[in-house]
Amino acid sequence: MGVEERITKIRKELNEHNHYYYVLNDPIISDAEYDTLLRELENLEKERPELIVPDSPTQRVGAAPLTEFGTIPHSQPMQSLANAMNPDELIVFDKRVKKLLNTAKDINYIGEPKLDGIGVELVYENGYFKHGSTRGDGFIGEDITQNLKTIKAIPLKLRDRKKKIPSLLEVRGEVFISKKDFKILNKQRELNGESLFANPRNAAAGSLRQLDSKITADRPLSIYCYQQGLINDVVFTTHLEFLDALKQWGLPINLHVQNLVGIGAVLDYHKNLEAIRNEIPYEIDGTVIKVNSLSEQEILGVRSRSPRWAIAGKFKAQQVTTILEKIEIQVGRTGAITPVARLKPVQIGGVTITNATLHNQDEIDRKDIRIGDTVLIERAGDVIPKIVKVITEKRVANSEKFQLPDTCPICKHTVIKEVDEAILRCQNLSCPAQIKGRIEHFVSRNALNIDGFGRKLIEQLVDKNIIKSVDQIFTLKRSTLINLERMAEKSADNLLSAINNSKNTTFERFVYGLGIRNVGEHISKILAKHFHSDIHLFMSTTDEKLKNISEIGPIAAETNVQFWKNKNNINVVLNCIKHGVNIAIPVASPTAQKLQNVVFVFTGKLEKLTRSNAKDLVEKWGGRVSNAVSTKTDYLVIGSGAGSKLKKAQQFGVKTLSENEFLKMTEKLKYN
């Protein structure tokens, strides 16, 4: 056998063993035998470097260390899941799904363990691993391709023996470290005199964010894939069908995935998995319940941050007791007064807990929490520490009830409790605790993006009473800046230039920068589209108008209305405009509104356009693209492999177009 044939044979064998080990969970050779084959391949490729290919098992490690991570946008948002904290909330979820689907029949769900790891996205083109990224903010993630390539469970080339490989496959997964490997890793770090990881999740996150992939390669990372992103050429009807395809393509899926029919099966699955959670070799903190039918998922749709067709059922937290040593008061960026318990350090599930939020005075009174008490604590949802109750039998003598002060601990102004709120708030907009946070948020990269406006500068400006609200940023003078610490003339000039450049901004950046509660980047974009980037129109909106906007819930609507009821907030915005802030309003040409209020849905594979191109074309002419067919749909554009959407369109009497007919329609708009 020649060298080239031997190299091909070993690569095939190693890939096959990876499949048996990571996907089938049934290794057929020992680790030592695997390592022997890998070393032989390395030696042969050194002899014949011209035969090295990117998907060779030897090419997982070796890229030069990065200086920083790049970014990769997700073609479809990586959303988070709403939580069900108890079985009753799972029942409510099931009732809501049935109501939205207008059915009384049992829903077919898929149950999966909720891994306590790091979410990532893998992208394959024509079967080859192209790149991978973190979840990031859900829209843009960090490019960690080199580090993901070091994980042997991730195939560099998909298997194509049974299921056709799509030209594009985006798949989401969770990277984690097993409990056993975590203990070994920490033991080795202890022997090397290195700091220990607090828990497996932190270890996995730290490993994925190494600029040198060789370090990542030494970490025992694993992955399970669980969700599809964008897929071309292959159409699935159910989530379970998609998971089965992943397994055939060589991507690992969790062994505890189950097909569940009805809420009774869901509750049993959740209960059983919680009972064996400590026996499972990796950390899980709940179950994930998904509607199996992909057509039903489309009908159910999504909220701004989470899908309506899935929910995370959280396990009961593990609990321990410790001593509450003192209570400190914190003032948040929105003026919220929050009492925080400082605890005698204690471990829960491998995490050292030193603090717990006490929420508000009502919570303190209800549980009768006092300094010096022995308290039972848990990590709510296995994440946020909270005090469950006080062990009154161990209470020290002469302890006193705790009362929050009626003045802000920072500025000493009177605090108030708003109607229907348990939280005390400092409404002094000049409160240093709020100003610093508001300014830091306002100048941040995703808001006004004022380069050079760092935390230390903000502290100086606020502490010296130079700035008392965000609009005063635009009144800063060179003579003032050059007298500050670490602010030479050139630095002052650069900062003023950055401030001036920031004045030409967009609606979504400006609104996000204002720090309105429940308004993040995504909601800001939705508001920009609805109000046509007109800040004055937005300032005069009503609760009813906001609630009619898709993806704006009642809570977000209420906080927006309350924000604009405060005249100080309106004055801040008007002052910003007065000082030269220009919020660009996109000018739509008359032709750009020819499809105004016309709703399109696409199904199947398009031959001449990508879905993204098709959406851009619709929106260019003022139309809107929806994911699901409904009575409000005007046109369904059909590609090859059209599925349930076509049946739904026929049911509702929706007009259908071929891809060519759609292109002809948009082409005619240029001349009509």
C-alpha positions as CSV (number, residue, x, y, z in Angstrom):
1,M,0.0,0.0,0.0
2,G,1.4,3.4,-1.0
3,V,1.7,6.4,1.3
4,E,-1.3,8.2,-0.3
5,E,-3.5,5.1,0.1
6,R,-2.4,4.6,3.7
7,I,-3.1,8.3,4.6
8,T,-6.6,8.0,3.1
9,K,-7.2,4.8,5.0
10,I,-6.1,6.1,8.4
11,R,-8.1,9.3,8.0
12,K,-11.2,7.3,7.2
13,E,-10.5,5.0,10.2
14,L,-10.0,7.9,12.6
15,N,-13.1,9.7,11.5
16,E,-15.1,6.5,11.9
17,H,-13.7,6.0,15.4
18,N,-14.7,9.6,16.3
19,H,-18.2,8.8,15.1
20,Y,-18.4,5.6,17.2
21,Y,-17.0,7.4,20.3
22,Y,-18.8,10.8,20.2
23,V,-22.0,10.1,18.3
24,L,-22.8,6.4,18.9
25,N,-21.2,6.4,22.4
26,D,-19.8,3.0,21.5
27,P,-16.0,3.1,21.1
28,I,-14.5,0.1,19.3
29,I,-10.8,0.8,20.0
30,S,-8.9,2.0,23.0
31,D,-7.6,5.6,23.4
32,A,-4.0,4.2,23.0
33,E,-4.9,2.6,19.7
34,Y,-6.5,5.8,18.5
35,D,-3.4,7.8,19.5
36,T,-1.1,5.4,17.7
37,L,-3.1,5.8,14.4
38,L,-3.1,9.6,14.8
39,R,0.7,9.7,15.3
40,E,1.2,7.5,12.2
41,L,-0.9,9.9,10.2
42,E,1.1,12.9,11.5
43,N,4.3,11.2,10.5
44,L,3.1,10.3,7.0
45,E,1.8,13.8,6.4
46,K,5.2,15.2,7.4
47,E,6.7,13.0,4.7
48,R,4.1,14.1,2.1
49,P,2.9,17.6,3.2
50,E,1.3,18.1,-0.3
51,L,-1.3,15.5,0.7
52,I,-2.5,17.4,3.8
53,V,-6.2,18.5,3.5
54,P,-8.1,20.9,5.8
55,D,-10.4,18.2,7.1
56,S,-7.6,15.8,8.1
57,P,-7.7,14.8,11.8
58,T,-4.2,16.3,12.2
59,Q,-5.4,19.8,11.3
60,R,-7.5,20.4,14.3
61,V,-4.6,22.2,16.0
62,G,-1.8,24.3,14.6
63,A,-3.1,27.7,13.6
64,A,-1.0,30.7,14.9
65,P,-2.4,32.3,18.1
66,L,-4.9,35.2,17.4
67,T,-4.4,38.7,18.6
68,E,-8.1,39.1,19.1
69,F,-11.4,37.5,18.2
70,G,-13.3,38.6,15.1
71,T,-17.1,38.6,14.9
72,I,-19.6,36.6,12.8
73,P,-23.2,37.6,12.4
74,H,-25.8,34.9,12.9
75,S,-28.0,34.6,9.8
76,Q,-30.9,33.7,12.2
77,P,-30.9,35.0,15.8
78,M,-29.7,32.6,18.5
79,Q,-32.5,33.2,20.9
80,S,-32.7,32.3,24.6
81,L,-35.6,30.4,26.2
82,A,-38.3,31.4,28.5
83,N,-38.2,29.5,31.8
84,A,-40.7,27.4,33.6
85,M,-39.7,27.4,37.3
86,N,-42.1,24.6,38.3
87,P,-44.4,21.9,36.7
88,D,-47.4,24.3,36.9
89,E,-45.6,26.7,34.5
90,L,-45.0,23.8,32.1
91,I,-48.7,23.1,32.2
92,V,-49.4,26.8,31.4
93,F,-47.0,26.6,28.5
94,D,-48.8,23.6,27.1
95,K,-52.2,25.4,27.4
96,R,-50.8,28.4,25.6
97,V,-49.4,26.3,22.8
98,K,-52.8,24.6,22.3
99,K,-54.6,27.9,22.4
100,L,-52.3,29.4,19.7
101,L,-52.6,26.3,17.6
102,N,-56.3,26.2,18.1
103,T,-56.4,22.5,19.1
104,A,-57.5,20.4,22.0
105,K,-55.3,17.4,21.0
106,D,-52.1,16.4,22.8
107,I,-49.1,18.2,21.4
108,N,-46.1,16.2,20.2
109,Y,-43.1,17.6,22.1
110,I,-39.4,16.7,22.1
111,G,-37.6,16.7,25.5
112,E,-33.9,17.4,25.9
113,P,-31.6,17.9,28.9
114,K,-30.7,21.6,29.4
115,L,-26.9,21.5,29.5
116,D,-25.1,24.0,31.7
117,G,-22.5,24.9,29.0
118,I,-21.7,27.5,26.4
119,G,-23.9,27.9,23.3
120,V,-22.2,28.0,19.9
121,E,-23.1,27.9,16.2
122,L,-21.4,25.6,13.7
123,V,-21.6,26.4,10.0
124,Y,-20.9,23.8,7.3
125,E,-20.7,24.5,3.5
126,N,-21.0,21.5,1.2
127,G,-20.3,19.2,4.1
128,Y,-17.1,21.0,5.3
129,F,-16.8,22.9,8.6
130,K,-16.4,26.5,7.6
131,H,-16.6,28.5,10.8
132,G,-18.0,28.6,14.3
133,S,-19.0,31.3,16.8
134,T,-20.3,32.0,20.2
135,R,-23.9,33.1,20.9
136,G,-22.7,36.6,21.7
137,D,-25.7,39.0,21.9
138,G,-27.8,36.5,19.9
139,F,-27.2,38.5,16.6
140,I,-23.4,38.6,16.4
141,G,-21.0,36.2,18.0
142,E,-17.3,35.9,18.4
143,D,-15.4,33.9,15.8
144,I,-13.9,30.9,17.7
145,T,-13.5,28.7,14.6
146,Q,-9.9,27.6,15.5
147,N,-10.9,26.6,19.0
148,L,-14.0,24.7,17.9
149,K,-11.9,22.7,15.4
150,T,-9.9,21.3,18.4
151,I,-13.0,19.5,19.7
152,K,-12.9,16.0,18.3
153,A,-16.6,15.5,18.6
154,I,-17.1,18.2,15.9
155,P,-16.6,16.6,12.5
156,L,-14.5,18.7,10.1
157,K,-16.4,16.9,7.3
158,L,-19.9,15.6,7.5
159,R,-20.7,11.9,6.8
160,D,-22.8,11.5,3.6
161,R,-23.6,7.7,3.7
162,K,-27.3,7.9,4.3
163,K,-28.7,11.4,4.5
164,K,-28.1,14.0,1.7
165,I,-25.7,16.7,3.0
166,P,-27.1,20.3,2.6
167,S,-25.1,22.9,0.7
168,L,-25.4,25.0,3.9
169,L,-26.0,23.7,7.4
170,E,-26.1,26.0,10.5
171,V,-26.4,24.0,13.7
172,R,-26.4,25.2,17.3
173,G,-24.9,23.2,20.1
174,E,-23.7,23.4,23.7
175,V,-20.0,23.0,24.6
176,F,-19.4,21.6,28.0
177,I,-16.9,19.7,30.2
178,S,-17.9,16.5,32.0
179,K,-17.9,16.3,35.8
180,K,-15.1,13.8,35.7
181,D,-12.9,15.7,33.3
182,F,-13.5,18.9,35.3
183,K,-12.1,17.3,38.4
184,I,-9.1,16.0,36.5
185,L,-8.5,19.4,34.9
186,N,-8.7,21.3,38.3
187,K,-6.4,18.7,39.9
188,Q,-3.8,19.2,37.2
189,R,-4.1,23.0,37.6
190,E,-3.6,22.7,41.3
191,L,-0.4,20.6,40.8
192,N,0.8,23.3,38.4
193,G,0.1,26.1,40.9
194,E,-2.6,27.6,38.6
195,S,-5.9,29.1,39.8
196,L,-8.8,26.6,39.9
197,F,-12.0,26.9,37.8
198,A,-15.1,27.6,39.9
199,N,-17.3,25.1,37.9
200,P,-17.4,23.2,34.6
201,R,-19.2,26.0,32.8
202,N,-16.6,28.5,33.6
203,A,-13.9,26.1,32.5
204,A,-15.6,25.5,29.2
205,A,-16.1,29.3,28.6
206,G,-12.5,30.1,29.5
207,S,-11.3,27.3,27.2
208,L,-13.3,28.5,24.2
209,R,-12.0,32.1,24.6
210,Q,-8.3,31.2,24.4
211,L,-6.5,33.1,21.7
212,D,-4.1,30.2,21.3
213,S,-6.0,27.1,20.1
214,K,-3.3,24.9,21.4
215,I,-4.4,25.7,24.9
216,T,-8.0,24.9,24.0
217,A,-6.9,21.6,22.5
218,D,-5.6,20.6,25.9
219,R,-9.0,21.1,27.6
220,P,-11.5,18.2,27.6
221,L,-14.3,19.9,25.7
222,S,-17.4,18.1,24.5
223,I,-20.5,19.2,22.5
224,Y,-24.1,18.2,21.9
225,C,-26.0,19.7,19.0
226,Y,-29.6,20.5,19.5
227,Q,-31.1,23.1,17.1
228,Q,-31.0,24.1,13.5
229,G,-30.2,27.5,12.0
230,L,-30.4,28.2,8.3
231,I,-30.4,25.1,6.1
232,N,-30.3,24.9,2.3
233,D,-31.5,22.0,0.0
234,V,-32.8,19.8,2.8
235,V,-36.3,20.2,4.3
236,F,-37.5,18.7,7.6
237,T,-41.0,18.3,8.9
238,T,-40.1,17.7,12.6
239,H,-37.4,18.6,15.0
240,L,-36.8,14.9,15.7
241,E,-36.2,14.2,12.0
242,F,-33.6,17.0,12.1
243,L,-31.8,15.5,15.2
244,D,-31.8,12.1,13.5
245,A,-30.2,13.7,10.4
246,L,-27.5,15.3,12.6
247,K,-26.6,11.9,13.9
248,Q,-26.3,10.5,10.4
249,W,-24.1,13.4,9.4
250,G,-21.8,12.7,12.3
251,L,-22.8,15.4,14.7
252,P,-23.4,14.3,18.4
253,I,-26.8,14.7,19.9
254,N,-27.8,14.0,23.5
255,L,-28.6,10.5,24.4
256,H,-31.5,11.6,26.7
257,V,-33.6,13.2,23.9
258,Q,-37.1,11.8,24.1
259,N,-40.2,12.0,21.9
260,L,-43.1,13.1,24.2
261,V,-46.8,13.2,23.5
262,G,-48.9,15.3,25.8
263,I,-48.2,17.3,28.9
264,G,-48.3,14.2,31.1
265,A,-45.3,12.8,29.3
266,V,-43.5,16.1,29.5
267,L,-44.0,16.3,33.3
268,D,-42.8,12.7,33.7
269,Y,-39.8,13.4,31.6
270,H,-38.9,16.5,33.6
271,K,-39.4,14.7,36.9
272,N,-37.4,11.6,35.9
273,L,-34.5,13.7,34.5
274,E,-34.4,15.7,37.7
275,A,-34.2,12.5,39.8
276,I,-31.1,11.3,37.9
277,R,-29.4,14.7,37.3
278,N,-26.5,13.8,39.7
279,E,-26.0,10.5,37.9
280,I,-25.6,12.1,34.5
281,P,-21.8,12.7,33.8
282,Y,-22.2,16.4,32.9
283,E,-24.0,19.3,34.5
284,I,-27.6,19.9,33.6
285,D,-29.9,22.5,35.2
286,G,-33.2,21.6,33.6
287,T,-35.1,20.2,30.6
288,V,-35.9,21.9,27.3
289,I,-39.3,21.2,25.8
290,K,-39.9,21.9,22.1
291,V,-42.9,21.5,19.8
292,N,-41.8,18.7,17.5
293,S,-43.6,19.8,14.3
294,L,-41.7,22.5,12.4
295,S,-44.8,23.8,10.7
296,E,-46.4,24.3,14.2
297,Q,-43.3,26.1,15.3
298,E,-43.7,28.5,12.4
299,I,-47.3,29.2,13.4
300,L,-46.4,29.7,17.0
301,G,-43.6,32.1,16.1
302,V,-41.2,34.0,18.4
303,R,-41.2,36.8,20.9
304,S,-38.4,39.5,20.9
305,R,-36.0,37.2,22.7
306,S,-37.5,33.7,22.9
307,P,-39.5,31.3,20.7
308,R,-43.1,30.5,21.7
309,W,-42.7,26.9,20.7
310,A,-40.1,26.0,23.3
311,I,-39.5,26.4,27.1
312,A,-36.8,25.6,29.6
313,G,-38.1,23.6,32.6
314,K,-35.8,24.5,35.5
315,F,-34.9,22.0,38.2
316,K,-35.3,22.8,41.9
317,A,-32.1,24.4,43.1
318,Q,-29.7,22.6,45.5
319,Q,-29.7,24.3,48.9
320,V,-27.2,24.9,51.7
321,T,-27.1,27.1,54.9
322,T,-24.7,29.8,55.8
323,I,-24.5,33.1,57.8
324,L,-25.7,36.5,56.6
325,E,-22.9,38.7,57.8
326,K,-24.2,42.1,56.6
327,I,-26.6,43.9,54.3
328,E,-25.4,46.5,51.8
329,I,-27.5,48.9,49.7
330,Q,-26.8,49.3,46.0
331,V,-28.2,51.9,43.7
332,G,-28.7,50.8,40.1
333,R,-28.5,52.8,36.8
334,T,-32.2,53.3,36.8
335,G,-32.3,54.4,40.5
336,A,-33.5,51.0,41.9
337,I,-32.5,50.6,45.5
338,T,-31.4,47.0,46.0
339,P,-30.4,45.4,49.3
340,V,-27.7,42.8,48.9
341,A,-26.8,40.1,51.5
342,R,-23.1,39.5,52.1
343,L,-22.8,35.9,53.1
344,K,-20.2,33.7,54.7
345,P,-18.7,32.0,51.6
346,V,-20.3,28.6,50.9
347,Q,-20.3,26.2,47.9
348,I,-23.4,25.2,45.9
349,G,-23.0,22.9,43.0
350,G,-19.3,23.7,42.7
351,V,-19.8,27.5,42.8
352,T,-18.7,29.6,45.7
353,I,-21.5,31.9,46.8
354,T,-20.7,35.1,48.8
355,N,-23.7,37.4,47.9
356,A,-27.4,37.1,47.4
357,T,-30.0,39.7,46.4
358,L,-32.7,40.5,48.9
359,H,-34.8,42.2,46.2
360,N,-36.7,44.8,48.3
361,Q,-38.1,45.7,51.7
362,D,-41.2,43.5,51.2
363,E,-39.1,40.5,50.6
364,I,-37.0,41.2,53.7
365,D,-40.1,41.7,55.9
366,R,-41.9,38.6,54.5
367,K,-38.9,36.3,55.4
368,D,-37.9,38.4,58.4
369,I,-34.3,38.5,57.3
370,R,-31.8,40.0,59.9
371,I,-28.1,40.5,60.0
372,G,-26.4,37.6,61.8
373,D,-29.1,35.1,60.8
374,T,-28.4,31.5,59.6
375,V,-30.1,31.4,56.2
376,L,-31.0,28.6,53.7
377,I,-29.8,29.7,50.2
378,E,-30.1,28.3,46.8
379,R,-29.2,29.3,43.2
380,A,-32.5,30.1,41.6
381,G,-32.5,28.3,38.3
382,D,-29.0,27.2,39.3
383,V,-27.7,30.7,38.5
384,I,-28.9,33.5,40.8
385,P,-28.3,33.0,44.5
386,K,-31.3,33.8,46.7
387,I,-32.3,33.3,50.4
388,V,-35.1,30.8,50.7
389,K,-35.7,31.2,54.4
390,V,-34.2,32.1,57.8
391,I,-33.4,29.3,60.3
392,T,-35.0,31.1,63.2
393,E,-34.0,28.4,65.7
394,K,-30.4,29.5,65.2
395,R,-31.1,33.3,65.4
396,V,-28.7,35.2,67.6
397,A,-30.1,37.0,70.7
398,N,-31.2,40.6,70.5
399,S,-31.1,40.7,66.7
400,E,-33.0,43.6,65.1
401,K,-35.3,43.8,62.1
402,F,-33.7,45.4,59.1
403,Q,-35.2,48.5,57.5
404,L,-34.1,50.1,54.2
405,P,-33.3,53.8,54.6
406,D,-35.8,56.3,53.3
407,T,-33.0,58.3,51.6
408,C,-30.6,57.2,48.8
409,P,-27.3,56.0,50.3
410,I,-25.4,57.8,47.6
411,C,-27.0,61.2,47.2
412,K,-29.2,61.3,50.4
413,H,-32.3,62.3,48.4
414,T,-35.7,60.9,49.4
415,V,-36.5,57.5,47.8
416,I,-40.1,56.6,46.7
417,K,-42.0,53.5,45.8
418,E,-43.9,53.7,42.6
419,V,-47.4,52.4,42.2
420,D,-47.6,48.6,41.7
421,E,-43.8,48.3,42.4
422,A,-42.1,46.8,45.4
423,I,-38.8,48.5,44.5
424,L,-37.7,51.8,46.1
425,R,-36.2,54.2,43.6
426,C,-34.1,57.3,43.8
427,Q,-35.6,59.7,41.3
428,N,-32.8,62.3,41.6
429,L,-31.4,62.2,38.1
430,S,-28.3,63.9,39.4
431,C,-27.6,61.0,41.7
432,P,-23.9,60.0,41.0
433,A,-24.8,56.3,41.2
434,Q,-27.2,56.7,38.3
435,I,-25.4,59.3,36.3
436,K,-22.2,57.3,36.0
437,G,-24.1,54.2,34.8
438,R,-26.4,56.1,32.5
439,I,-23.4,57.9,30.9
440,E,-21.4,54.7,30.5
441,H,-24.4,53.1,28.8
442,F,-25.1,56.2,26.6
443,V,-21.5,56.3,25.3
444,S,-21.1,52.5,24.9
445,R,-20.2,50.9,21.6
446,N,-23.8,49.8,20.7
447,A,-25.3,53.2,21.7
448,L,-23.6,56.6,20.8
449,N,-20.2,54.8,20.5
450,I,-18.1,57.7,21.7
451,D,-14.5,56.4,21.6
452,G,-12.3,57.4,24.6
453,F,-15.2,58.1,26.9
454,G,-14.1,55.5,29.5
455,R,-15.2,54.8,33.1
456,K,-12.4,56.8,34.8
457,L,-13.2,59.9,32.7
458,I,-16.9,59.5,33.6
459,E,-16.0,59.3,37.3
460,Q,-14.0,62.5,37.1
461,L,-16.8,64.4,35.2
462,V,-19.5,63.3,37.6
463,D,-17.5,63.6,40.8
464,K,-16.4,67.2,39.9
465,N,-20.1,68.0,39.0
466,I,-19.1,68.8,35.4
467,I,-21.8,66.5,34.0
468,K,-25.2,65.9,35.7
469,S,-27.1,64.2,32.8
470,V,-26.2,62.6,29.5
471,D,-27.1,65.7,27.3
472,Q,-24.3,67.7,29.0
473,I,-21.8,65.5,27.2
474,F,-22.4,67.6,24.1
475,T,-21.6,70.8,26.1
476,L,-18.1,69.8,27.2
477,K,-15.4,72.3,26.4
478,R,-11.7,71.8,25.6
479,S,-10.6,74.1,28.4
480,T,-12.5,71.9,30.9
481,L,-11.2,68.6,29.6
482,I,-7.5,69.5,29.5
483,N,-7.6,70.1,33.3
484,L,-8.7,66.6,34.0
485,E,-6.3,63.8,35.0
486,R,-4.7,61.9,32.1
487,M,-6.3,64.3,29.6
488,A,-3.7,66.1,27.6
489,E,-4.6,68.5,24.8
490,K,-4.4,65.8,22.1
491,S,-6.6,63.5,24.1
492,A,-9.1,66.3,24.7
493,D,-9.2,67.1,21.0
494,N,-9.7,63.4,20.1
495,L,-12.5,63.1,22.6
496,L,-14.3,66.2,21.3
497,S,-13.9,64.9,17.8
498,A,-15.5,61.6,18.8
499,I,-18.4,63.4,20.6
500,N,-19.0,65.5,17.5
501,N,-18.9,62.4,15.2
502,S,-21.4,60.7,17.5
503,K,-24.0,63.4,16.9
504,N,-25.0,61.9,13.6
505,T,-26.6,58.7,14.9
506,T,-29.6,56.4,14.3
507,F,-32.8,56.1,16.2
508,E,-32.0,52.6,17.5
509,R,-28.6,53.6,18.8
510,F,-30.0,56.7,20.5
511,V,-33.0,55.0,22.1
512,Y,-30.9,52.1,23.3
513,G,-28.5,54.6,24.8
514,L,-31.2,56.3,26.8
515,G,-31.4,53.2,29.0
516,I,-35.2,52.8,29.0
517,R,-36.0,49.7,31.0
518,N,-36.8,46.6,28.9
519,V,-35.6,48.3,25.7
520,G,-32.5,46.6,24.4
521,E,-30.9,46.7,21.0
522,H,-33.4,44.4,19.4
523,I,-36.5,46.3,20.7
524,S,-34.8,49.6,19.7
525,K,-34.7,48.4,16.1
526,I,-38.3,47.3,16.2
527,L,-39.3,50.7,17.5
528,A,-37.2,52.4,14.8
529,K,-39.0,50.6,12.1
530,H,-42.5,51.3,13.6
531,F,-41.9,55.0,14.3
532,H,-39.9,55.5,11.1
533,S,-37.0,56.7,13.2
534,D,-39.0,59.7,14.3
535,I,-38.0,60.4,18.0
536,H,-40.7,63.0,18.4
537,L,-43.4,60.5,17.3
538,F,-41.9,57.9,19.7
539,M,-41.9,60.4,22.6
540,S,-45.7,61.0,22.1
541,T,-46.7,57.4,21.8
542,T,-49.3,55.6,23.9
543,D,-49.6,52.3,25.7
544,E,-52.2,51.1,23.2
545,K,-50.0,51.9,20.2
546,L,-47.0,50.1,21.7
547,K,-49.0,47.0,22.5
548,N,-50.1,46.7,18.9
549,I,-46.5,46.4,17.8
550,S,-45.4,42.8,17.1
551,E,-42.8,41.7,19.7
552,I,-43.6,44.5,22.1
553,G,-45.1,43.0,25.3
554,P,-47.2,44.8,27.9
555,I,-44.3,45.3,30.3
556,A,-42.1,46.9,27.7
557,A,-45.0,49.1,26.5
558,E,-45.6,50.3,30.1
559,T,-42.0,51.1,30.8
560,N,-41.7,53.1,27.6
561,V,-44.9,55.1,28.4
562,Q,-43.7,55.8,32.0
563,F,-40.3,56.9,30.7
564,W,-41.8,59.6,28.5
565,K,-44.2,60.8,31.3
566,N,-41.1,62.1,33.0
567,K,-40.5,65.6,31.7
568,N,-36.8,65.5,32.7
569,N,-36.3,62.6,30.2
570,I,-38.0,64.6,27.4
571,N,-35.9,67.6,28.3
572,V,-32.7,65.5,28.1
573,V,-33.6,64.3,24.6
574,L,-34.6,67.8,23.4
575,N,-31.4,69.2,24.8
576,C,-29.4,66.5,22.9
577,I,-31.1,67.7,19.7
578,K,-30.5,71.3,20.7
579,H,-26.8,70.6,21.1
580,G,-26.6,69.1,17.6
581,V,-27.6,65.4,17.8
582,N,-29.1,64.4,14.5
583,I,-31.2,61.3,14.5
584,A,-31.3,60.2,10.9
585,I,-34.7,59.5,9.5
586,P,-34.5,57.2,6.4
587,V,-36.1,58.9,3.4
588,A,-38.2,56.4,1.5
589,S,-38.6,57.2,-2.2
590,P,-42.2,57.0,-3.6
591,T,-41.3,53.8,-5.4
592,A,-40.1,52.2,-2.1
593,Q,-43.7,52.0,-0.8
594,K,-45.3,50.1,-3.7
595,L,-45.6,47.0,-1.6
596,Q,-46.6,48.8,1.6
597,N,-48.6,46.6,3.9
598,V,-48.2,43.6,1.6
599,V,-47.1,40.4,3.4
600,F,-45.0,37.7,1.8
601,V,-44.1,34.2,3.1
602,F,-41.4,32.0,1.5
603,T,-41.3,28.2,1.5
604,G,-39.0,25.6,0.0
605,K,-35.6,26.2,-1.6
606,L,-35.2,29.2,-3.9
607,E,-32.9,28.6,-6.9
608,K,-31.9,32.2,-7.8
609,L,-32.2,34.0,-4.5
610,T,-31.2,33.3,-0.9
611,R,-33.9,33.9,1.7
612,S,-32.0,36.9,2.9
613,N,-31.9,38.4,-0.6
614,A,-35.6,37.7,-1.1
615,K,-36.4,39.5,2.2
616,D,-34.3,42.5,1.2
617,L,-36.1,42.7,-2.1
618,V,-39.5,42.7,-0.4
619,E,-38.5,45.3,2.2
620,K,-36.9,47.5,-0.5
621,W,-40.4,48.1,-1.9
622,G,-42.0,48.6,1.5
623,G,-43.3,45.0,1.9
624,R,-43.0,42.7,4.9
625,V,-41.8,39.1,5.2
626,S,-43.4,36.8,7.7
627,N,-42.3,33.3,8.8
628,A,-45.8,31.8,9.0
629,V,-48.8,31.7,6.7
630,S,-51.9,33.3,8.1
631,T,-55.1,35.1,7.0
632,K,-53.0,38.3,6.8
633,T,-50.6,36.8,4.2
634,D,-50.9,38.2,0.7
635,Y,-48.4,36.0,-1.2
636,L,-46.7,32.7,-0.6
637,V,-43.6,32.3,-2.8
638,I,-42.9,28.6,-3.5
639,G,-39.5,27.0,-4.0
640,S,-38.6,23.4,-4.4
641,G,-39.6,21.1,-1.6
642,A,-42.5,23.2,-0.4
643,G,-44.2,21.7,2.6
644,S,-46.9,22.6,5.2
645,K,-46.9,26.3,4.3
646,L,-48.4,25.5,0.9
647,K,-51.3,23.5,2.5
648,K,-51.9,26.4,4.9
649,A,-51.9,28.9,2.0
650,Q,-54.5,26.8,0.1
651,Q,-56.6,26.6,3.2
652,F,-56.6,30.4,3.7
653,G,-56.9,31.2,0.0
654,V,-53.5,32.9,-0.2
655,K,-52.1,33.7,-3.6
656,T,-49.0,31.6,-4.6
657,L,-46.1,32.6,-6.7
658,S,-43.2,30.7,-8.2
659,E,-39.7,32.2,-7.7
660,N,-39.7,33.4,-11.3
661,E,-43.2,35.0,-10.9
662,F,-42.0,36.8,-7.7
663,L,-38.9,38.1,-9.6
664,K,-41.1,39.3,-12.5
665,M,-43.4,41.1,-10.0
666,T,-40.6,43.0,-8.3
667,E,-39.0,43.8,-11.7
668,K,-42.2,45.4,-12.9
669,L,-42.3,47.6,-9.8
670,K,-39.3,49.5,-11.3
671,Y,-41.5,50.7,-14.2
672,N,-45.0,51.0,-12.8
